[in-house]
Amino acid sequence: MAFLGMIQRRVFVSDTLRFRVLFHPNAFVEYRNLDGSARKLVDDALRRLQYRADEIGKRLGNRENSPLHGCKEIKFRKAGIRIVFFVSGRQVAILRVVYVLAVGPRAAEKVFQTAALRRHDMELADSDDE
């Protein structure tokens, strides 16, 4: 019996699901259009977002007036893919929401332009709900 008392499972923050990942509808289409190897990379990143979205990714838009201020990116250089997302203040049940705005090629900054437009559209929709 004493032996059982010595075995403890340590629970770290990363062991607890903290975020719910939601896709912008068009970002989900982009995700579905990825080939199998690229989708596997994105799936791994999405799993990490569920646990550590506030800790991972490179911050985008270092200026307050940037359309991607507050967003982050995860990039896969060899695969040539970027995921642009932001951590929302919204909660679903007890989980904070992470919105994936765009999943696409790293070429020509197009993924950033797409993400900025989608974020703007989401902000307009949120203001209409109020």
C-alpha positions in Angstrom: 0.0 0.0 0.0 2.8 2.5 0.8 4.2 1.9 -2.6 1.0 3.1 -4.3 1.2 6.3 -2.4 4.6 7.1 -3.9 3.3 6.8 -7.5 1.8 10.1 -8.6 0.9 11.4 -12.0 2.0 15.0 -12.3 -0.4 17.1 -14.2 1.2 19.9 -16.2 -0.6 22.7 -17.9 0.1 21.1 -21.2 -1.7 17.9 -20.1 -5.0 19.8 -19.8 -7.1 20.7 -22.8 -7.4 24.5 -22.6 -8.5 25.7 -26.1 -11.2 24.8 -28.6 -9.9 25.2 -32.2 -12.5 26.5 -34.7 -11.9 27.2 -38.4 -13.1 30.1 -40.5 -15.2 28.3 -43.1 -12.8 29.1 -45.9 -9.8 28.1 -43.8 -11.5 24.7 -43.4 -11.8 24.3 -47.2 -8.1 25.2 -47.5 -7.3 22.6 -44.8 -9.3 19.9 -46.6 -7.5 20.7 -49.9 -4.1 20.0 -48.4 -2.4 16.8 -49.5 -2.0 14.0 -46.9 1.5 14.8 -45.7 0.8 18.5 -45.3 -2.5 17.7 -43.6 -0.6 15.5 -41.1 1.7 18.4 -40.2 -1.3 20.8 -39.8 -3.1 18.1 -37.7 -0.1 18.0 -35.3 -0.1 21.8 -35.0 -3.8 21.8 -34.3 -3.4 19.3 -31.5 -0.7 21.5 -30.0 -3.0 24.5 -30.3 -5.6 22.8 -28.1 -3.1 22.7 -25.3 -0.8 25.7 -25.8 -2.2 28.2 -28.2 -1.2 31.1 -26.0 2.4 29.8 -25.9 3.2 28.7 -29.4 3.4 30.5 -32.7 5.1 33.7 -33.9 3.2 37.0 -33.2 2.1 38.9 -36.2 1.4 42.6 -36.7 3.6 44.3 -34.2 1.7 47.6 -34.7 -1.6 48.3 -33.1 -3.2 49.3 -36.4 -2.0 46.2 -38.3 -4.9 44.1 -39.5 -3.2 41.0 -38.0 -2.4 42.6 -34.6 -2.9 39.9 -32.0 -2.7 37.0 -34.5 0.0 34.4 -34.6 1.4 32.1 -37.2 2.8 28.6 -37.3 4.9 27.8 -40.4 6.3 24.7 -41.9 9.2 25.8 -44.0 9.9 22.6 -45.7 6.3 22.0 -46.6 5.8 25.7 -47.5 2.6 26.1 -45.4 1.5 28.7 -42.8 -1.4 28.6 -40.3 -2.6 32.0 -39.2 -4.7 32.0 -36.0 -5.8 34.1 -33.1 -6.7 33.3 -29.5 -10.1 34.8 -28.8 -11.4 36.0 -25.5 -14.5 33.9 -26.1 -15.1 30.6 -24.3 -17.0 27.5 -25.2 -17.8 25.6 -22.0 -14.5 26.1 -20.1 -12.2 26.3 -23.1 -11.0 29.5 -24.7 -11.5 29.6 -28.5 -8.7 29.7 -31.1 -9.8 30.7 -34.6 -7.9 29.4 -37.6 -8.2 32.2 -40.2 -6.1 30.7 -43.0 -4.1 27.7 -44.0 -2.0 28.1 -47.1 1.2 28.4 -48.9 4.0 30.7 -47.7 4.5 32.2 -51.1 3.9 35.9 -51.7 2.3 36.7 -48.3 -1.1 35.8 -49.7 -2.1 33.8 -46.6 -1.6 37.0 -44.5 -3.8 39.1 -46.8 -6.5 36.4 -46.7 -6.3 36.1 -42.9 -6.6 39.9 -42.5 -9.8 40.0 -44.6 -11.3 37.1 -42.7 -10.5 38.6 -39.4 -12.1 41.9 -40.4 -15.2 40.0 -41.6 -15.4 38.2 -38.2 -15.1 41.4 -36.3 -17.9 43.0 -38.4 -20.1 39.9 -37.7 -19.3 40.1 -34.0 -20.3 43.8 -33.9 -23.6 43.0 -35.6 -24.4 40.5 -32.9 -24.1 43.1 -30.2 
